[in-house]
Amino acid sequence: MKTSLMTLAVSASMIAGAAEAQAGVSLDDFVRRANRIPMNPTAMLRPDAHRLKGEAERALTAVNREVREARAAGRTPPACPGESISVSPNQLLAFLNGIPQTRRQRMSVVDGFRAWMADRYPCPRQA
């Protein structure tokens, strides 16, 4: 019993550490890794491409949640996408590469995706 509790504690701390490390990825690190992946059909065979795709999906989910929550609360959301959005990896990466590196180093991946969505799907100005 003591051994299984110890194993559980060690496993939990390893998972928490991995989640914390994943959450701490800067936008600059994300962009640097994405720039190294070739844009061809075999790219998704690379483990790093799968990790980046997962990070991108989590960031898009987070920004979409922010948009829904802001709308539900009557606030102006960070972006105003329609029901479905299209993401071109080349256009997204070009936008993220356009952010100065010093700024990317201080931004999270979610911050970068929020900026991209605000640029791509701006909210109408209120009078």
GUMAR-513552 format. One line per 3 residues: number of its first residue (from 0); their letters; for each residue x negated, y, z negated of C-alpha. Coordinates in pm, 1 decimal. Layout:
N
NUM) A) X:Y:Z ~ ...
END
This chain:
127
0) MKT) 0.0:0.0:0.0 ~ -280.8:237.8:-92.8 ~ -456.4:163.4:236.8
3) SLM) -146.0:227.2:444.5 ~ -85.0:562.1:270.7 ~ -445.4:660.1:338.4
6) TLA) -411.6:557.9:703.3 ~ -90.4:755.5:731.6 ~ -253.1:1063.3:577.2
9) VSA) -555.5:1042.6:808.3 ~ -332.4:992.4:1112.9 ~ -112.5:1286.8:1017.6
12) SMI) -411.7:1516.2:971.6 ~ -555.9:1408.8:1308.0 ~ -225.2:1478.0:1483.9
15) AGA) -190.0:1813.5:1309.5 ~ -547.0:1903.6:1406.5 ~ -485.9:1810.4:1768.5
18) AEA) -164.1:2013.8:1776.5 ~ -339.9:2311.5:1617.7 ~ -626.6:2289.4:1866.1
21) QAG) -378.0:2272.5:2154.3 ~ -188.0:2574.9:2023.1 ~ -508.4:2776.7:2001.7
24) VSL) -593.0:2755.4:2372.8 ~ -655.6:3101.2:2512.1 ~ -520.2:3205.6:2848.7
27) DDF) -877.4:3253.7:2965.5 ~ -960.4:2891.2:2884.5 ~ -643.9:2775.3:3062.2
30) VRR) -726.8:2980.7:3374.0 ~ -1091.0:2871.4:3374.5 ~ -988.2:2503.6:3364.2
33) ANR) -714.5:2554.8:3624.7 ~ -959.1:2722.8:3863.8 ~ -1176.1:2409.3:3859.8
36) IPM) -894.7:2181.8:3977.0 ~ -868.8:2145.3:4354.4 ~ -533.7:2238.7:4506.4
39) NPT) -472.0:1917.1:4695.3 ~ -247.0:1610.0:4663.2 ~ -501.4:1420.2:4451.1
42) AML) -522.2:1693.1:4185.9 ~ -258.9:1529.2:3963.9 ~ -478.0:1219.8:3940.0
45) RPD) -713.7:1420.8:3720.3 ~ -649.3:1398.9:3344.6 ~ -725.2:1770.2:3300.4
48) AHR) -456.7:1853.2:3557.6 ~ -201.6:1656.9:3353.3 ~ -303.1:1844.0:3037.0
51) LKG) -275.6:2180.9:3211.7 ~ 63.3:2086.2:3356.1 ~ 181.1:1999.6:3004.7
54) EAE) 52.9:2331.9:2867.3 ~ 224.1:2517.9:3151.0 ~ 552.8:2335.9:3090.7
57) RAL) 537.7:2414.0:2717.4 ~ 464.7:2780.8:2790.3 ~ 752.2:2807.4:3038.8
60) TAV) 984.8:2638.1:2789.9 ~ 879.5:2883.7:2518.2 ~ 935.8:3188.0:2740.0
63) NRE) 1272.2:3054.5:2860.4 ~ 1372.4:3003.3:2496.5 ~ 1271.3:3365.5:2420.2
66) VRE) 1486.8:3482.6:2711.5 ~ 1790.2:3282.1:2593.8 ~ 1749.3:3396.5:2232.0
69) ARA) 1712.3:3762.6:2330.5 ~ 2022.1:3746.3:2550.6 ~ 2220.5:3573.2:2274.8
72) AGR) 2116.1:3844.5:2027.9 ~ 2204.5:4126.1:2269.0 ~ 1841.8:4234.8:2314.6
75) TPP) 1659.9:4293.0:2642.0 ~ 1469.8:3972.4:2721.5 ~ 1101.7:3971.3:2824.5
78) ACP) 1211.0:3864.8:3176.3 ~ 1537.1:3815.3:3361.6 ~ 1511.6:3495.5:3565.8
81) GES) 1816.5:3335.0:3721.8 ~ 1940.7:2989.6:3631.4 ~ 1651.0:2824.4:3811.5
84) ISV) 1304.9:2952.0:3887.4 ~ 1043.8:2842.3:4135.6 ~ 678.6:2824.8:4044.2
87) SPN) 406.3:2827.3:4307.0 ~ 82.4:2713.6:4140.9 ~ -122.5:2930.0:4377.5
90) QLL) 82.6:3244.5:4311.4 ~ 87.5:3183.2:3936.6 ~ -286.1:3126.3:3923.5
93) AFL) -349.3:3435.0:4137.4 ~ -142.2:3642.5:3893.8 ~ -321.7:3499.8:3589.1
96) NGI) -662.4:3551.6:3753.2 ~ -560.7:3915.5:3809.8 ~ -542.8:3975.2:3435.2
99) PQT) -882.4:4109.4:3319.5 ~ -1089.2:3840.4:3147.9 ~ -1130.9:4044.2:2828.8
102) RRQ) -754.1:4062.9:2799.7 ~ -706.7:3692.0:2888.9 ~ -942.3:3599.2:2605.0
105) RMS) -700.6:3759.4:2357.0 ~ -385.1:3613.0:2512.9 ~ -218.8:3277.1:2459.1
108) VVD) -93.7:3070.2:2749.9 ~ 261.0:3170.0:2650.2 ~ 157.9:3538.9:2666.7
111) GFR) 27.2:3486.9:3020.1 ~ 339.0:3306.3:3136.4 ~ 557.2:3574.7:2973.6
114) AWM) 364.8:3843.5:3166.5 ~ 402.0:3644.4:3490.7 ~ 776.4:3598.1:3439.7
117) ADR) 821.3:3967.8:3353.3 ~ 639.8:4057.7:3675.7 ~ 819.0:3798.2:3889.6
120) YPC) 1166.3:3835.8:3734.8 ~ 1186.8:4192.2:3596.0 ~ 1494.6:4300.1:3406.4
123) PRQ) 1698.5:4583.2:3557.9 ~ 1638.1:4920.1:3398.2 ~ 1914.2:5033.1:3169.0
126) A) 2043.0:5385.9:3210.7
END
